[in-house]
Amino acid sequence: MPSVFDLSGKNAIVTGAAGLLGTEHCLSLAEAGATVLAVDLDVEPCQFLCERIALDFGATASAFRANITQPDELTSLRDRVFKRFGRIDILVNNAAVDDKMSGEDDASDVSRFERFPLDVWQHVLNVNVTGTFLCCQVFGAFMAASAHGSIINIASTYTIYWNVDDGRGRSRDSGRRSKRRIDNAIDFELSMSRRSA
Ligand SMILES: NC(=O)c1ccc[n+]([C@@H]2O[C@H](COP(=O)([O-])OP(=O)(O)OC[C@H]3O[C@@H](n4cnc5c(N)ncnc54)[C@H](O)[C@@H]3O)[C@@H](O)[C@H]2O)c1
């Protein structure tokens, strides 16, 4: 009986593939048989990861540099992926910036809601929310048109907690909770397009 986790023949894009969890998503997808397309601002660790995937699983994996907040970079990525791999079956929206300010002496003070810097807020929303929206738009449009594909948005359990403060006076979840709202919107859009396909 075929495994329900068998992803042989599927092409999977993972954003933020160089990061802590992105690397694990890529390894798990490769282990399940998918061809992994590892995308990050920082492409070098993705290249090492792809070599590791080839060695460990004998699977195909390719690294791509792209900034998910830039529509032109995403359409260029989509075109390169289609040219080389023909289709996209899975999109894992994992790239993000963490809005906590660790490592600074006054971190817990600066990151209190009352003093949270506007430029950090805007950067977090731009990557975590707008970047996710753009990836869904660019790659999801193809999936909706073909009535085929899966989008997995990585957020956090903080999206379902109501207490914004993490106990150390830091606001934690501005981008993550908004990302969950995108999940709901896309889920609705894709299910509608499947129905009309
Ligand atoms: N690490 C955890 O404990 C944890 C817990 C819950 C949820 N999450 C969620 O998992 C996801 C990944 O978290 P992580 O801890 O692996 O983060 P990480 O910081 O280790 O990795 C994030 C990656 O995203 C990339 N990135 C950032 N901005 C980008 C951009 N504009 N374009 C392309 N790539 C960009 C970074 O270069 C980095 O490699 C996030 O959505 C996070 O909210 C993480």
The ligand as a MOL file (V3000), in Angstrom:
LIG
                    3D

  0  0  0     0  0            999 V3000
M  V30 BEGIN CTAB
M  V30 COUNTS 44 48 0 0 0
M  V30 BEGIN ATOM
M  V30 1 N 11.8660 28.5780 15.7270 0
M  V30 2 C 10.7560 28.3850 16.4390 0
M  V30 3 O 10.7970 27.9660 17.6030 0
M  V30 4 C 9.3800 28.6700 15.8590 0
M  V30 5 C 8.2590 28.4020 16.6160 0
M  V30 6 C 6.9900 28.6330 16.0760 0
M  V30 7 C 6.8720 29.1250 14.7920 0
M  V30 8 N 7.9820 29.3930 14.0710 0 CHG=1
M  V30 9 C 7.7810 29.9130 12.7160 0
M  V30 10 O 8.5420 29.1390 11.8080 0
M  V30 11 C 9.0010 29.9750 10.7470 0
M  V30 12 C 10.5200 29.8580 10.6300 0
M  V30 13 O 11.0940 30.1870 11.8780 0
M  V30 14 P 12.6550 29.9340 12.1530 0
M  V30 15 O 12.8230 29.9250 13.6130 0
M  V30 16 O 13.1260 28.7630 11.3470 0 CHG=-1
M  V30 17 O 13.2600 31.2960 11.5830 0
M  V30 18 P 14.7560 31.5710 11.1060 0
M  V30 19 O 15.0340 32.9950 11.4710 0
M  V30 20 O 15.6940 30.5290 11.5810 0
M  V30 21 O 14.6330 31.4520 9.5300 0
M  V30 22 C 13.9360 32.3770 8.7580 0
M  V30 23 C 14.5500 32.3890 7.3760 0
M  V30 24 O 13.7850 33.2890 6.5700 0
M  V30 25 C 14.6980 33.9810 5.7260 0
M  V30 26 N 14.1210 35.2440 5.3120 0
M  V30 27 C 13.8740 36.3410 6.0770 0
M  V30 28 N 13.3990 37.3320 5.3330 0
M  V30 29 C 13.3070 36.8530 4.0450 0
M  V30 30 C 12.8880 37.4130 2.8260 0
M  V30 31 N 12.4550 38.6860 2.7460 0
M  V30 32 N 12.9320 36.6470 1.7110 0
M  V30 33 C 13.3800 35.3630 1.7740 0
M  V30 34 N 13.8090 34.7830 2.8980 0
M  V30 35 C 13.7720 35.5290 4.0330 0
M  V30 36 C 15.9390 34.1900 6.5850 0
M  V30 37 O 17.0860 34.4410 5.7670 0
M  V30 38 C 16.0040 32.8760 7.3570 0
M  V30 39 O 16.8380 31.9350 6.7090 0
M  V30 40 C 8.5120 31.3890 11.0640 0
M  V30 41 O 7.3330 31.6160 10.3390 0
M  V30 42 C 8.2700 31.3360 12.5440 0
M  V30 43 O 7.2800 32.2680 12.9320 0
M  V30 44 C 9.2370 29.1800 14.5590 0
M  V30 END ATOM
M  V30 BEGIN BOND
M  V30 1 1 1 2
M  V30 2 2 2 3
M  V30 3 1 2 4
M  V30 4 1 4 5
M  V30 5 2 4 44
M  V30 6 2 5 6
M  V30 7 1 6 7
M  V30 8 2 7 8
M  V30 9 1 8 9
M  V30 10 1 8 44
M  V30 11 1 9 10
M  V30 12 1 9 42
M  V30 13 1 10 11
M  V30 14 1 11 12
M  V30 15 1 11 40
M  V30 16 1 12 13
M  V30 17 1 13 14
M  V30 18 2 14 15
M  V30 19 1 14 16
M  V30 20 1 14 17
M  V30 21 1 17 18
M  V30 22 2 18 19
M  V30 23 1 18 20
M  V30 24 1 18 21
M  V30 25 1 21 22
M  V30 26 1 22 23
M  V30 27 1 23 24
M  V30 28 1 23 38
M  V30 29 1 24 25
M  V30 30 1 25 26
M  V30 31 1 25 36
M  V30 32 1 26 27
M  V30 33 1 26 35
M  V30 34 2 27 28
M  V30 35 1 28 29
M  V30 36 1 29 30
M  V30 37 2 29 35
M  V30 38 1 30 31
M  V30 39 2 30 32
M  V30 40 1 32 33
M  V30 41 2 33 34
M  V30 42 1 34 35
M  V30 43 1 36 37
M  V30 44 1 36 38
M  V30 45 1 38 39
M  V30 46 1 40 41
M  V30 47 1 40 42
M  V30 48 1 42 43
M  V30 END BOND
M  V30 END CTAB
M  END
